[in-house]
């Protein structure tokens, strides 16, 4: 095996190792997002108490207060690697998530996406800022 072929094999192994490490860190980031999502969406509300709901509702501008637990539980997470970019994301499968986040004509916003991002950011910066474990 010539020096050039040996170098190409080494570079290919390094590239694959870096991608595996990026995927591992991306999975850690989505796990962090998921844990913080559960924390943020577990807080009780300070709004009105309706007889038909088990818990006090959230006031306008607060994160949604838990009622059924569906908003906390029904999420998909994914980590994508495109070139040298890693994307870690969560997406709610609950149809009313957008209504809570953005509000409706009859209901003020109950934003939860930005609070999750803000709370997760320091930990995610640590994850991606830590040393990479790469092998050849």
N, C-alpha and C positions, 0 to 999 in steps of 0.2 A: 504494500500500500504506500503510495507516494505521500509526500508532505501535504500537498494540496488536498488530496482525498481525506487524509487524516484530519486536517483542519476543518473541512466541510462536515465530516461526521461529528466532530467535537462541537461545531457551531450548531448543528441540527439538534444534538442532545441538549445543549445549553438553551436553545430556543424552546424546546419542549419542556424543559425543567422550569424555565421562567413562566411559561404559560400555566403549568400545573400550580406553581406558587401563586400566580395571580388569581387563579380559580379558587385556591384555598383561602386566600385573603378575602376574595369577593364573597365566598360562602360565610366567612366570619362576619363580614359587614352586613349581609342580609340577616344573619342570626341576631346581630346587635339591633338592627332596625326592628325586627320582629319582637324582641324582648321589650324594647322601649315602646313599641306600638301597644303592646299589652298593658304596660305600666300607664301610659298616657290615657288609654281608653278604659281604665279601671277606676278612675276618679269619679266620685259621686258629684252630682250637680247641686247647684244652689238655687235652682229655679223652682217652678211650681210643682206641687205634689198632686198628681192626678190619681183618682181612685182606681182607675183601670190599669195603672202601671205599678210595678213592684217598688220602684225607687223614685226618688225626687228627680225631676228632669233637669237638664242643664239650662242655665240662663243664656240669653243671646250673647255670643262671643266666647262662651266657654267651650271646652272640648265636650263632645257628646257624653252624657252620663249613661252608664250601662243600664239597659233594661232587659233585653233577651240574651245578650252576650254574643249575638251573631256578628256584630261589627268587629268585636275583638277577635273572634275565632276564625272567620272565613276569609283568609288571605292566601295568595300565591306569592312565592318569592322566586326570584331567578337571578342568576349571575351570568352575564354575557361577556365574552371577550371578542372584540373586533379590532384586529390589528394590535396596537399597543394600548388600547383603551379597555378598561374594566367598568362594567355597569352592573350595579347591584340594586335591585328594586323590589318593592312590595306592591301588590295591587289587591285592593279589596274586591271580593266577589259579591258583596252585598249591593243590591241595586240602589239602595237609598244612601249609600256613602257620599255620592256627589251632591245630593240634596242637602245633607248635613254640612258638608264642606263649604258649599257655595251659597246655601240658603235658597229659598223659593220666594214666590210672591207673598206667601202667607207665613213664612218662617225665616227668622234671621239666621245668619251663618252660625255654625258650630264647628269652627275650623279645628282640624286635628293633624293635617299633613305637616304644616310648618312647625308646630310644637314637637312632633316626632323627629323631624329633620334636625331642628336646633338641639334637641337633647341628645341625639345620636352622633352629631358631628364630631365632638371631641374624641369619642371612642373610635370612630371610623378613621379619623386622621391618625390616631395612634396605630391602628391596624395596618394601614397602608404606609405609614412612616417608619415602621419597624423593619429590621433587617430581613432580607429575603433569604430563604433557605434553598439554595440552588446547588444541584449536583451535576457533574458532567458524566 
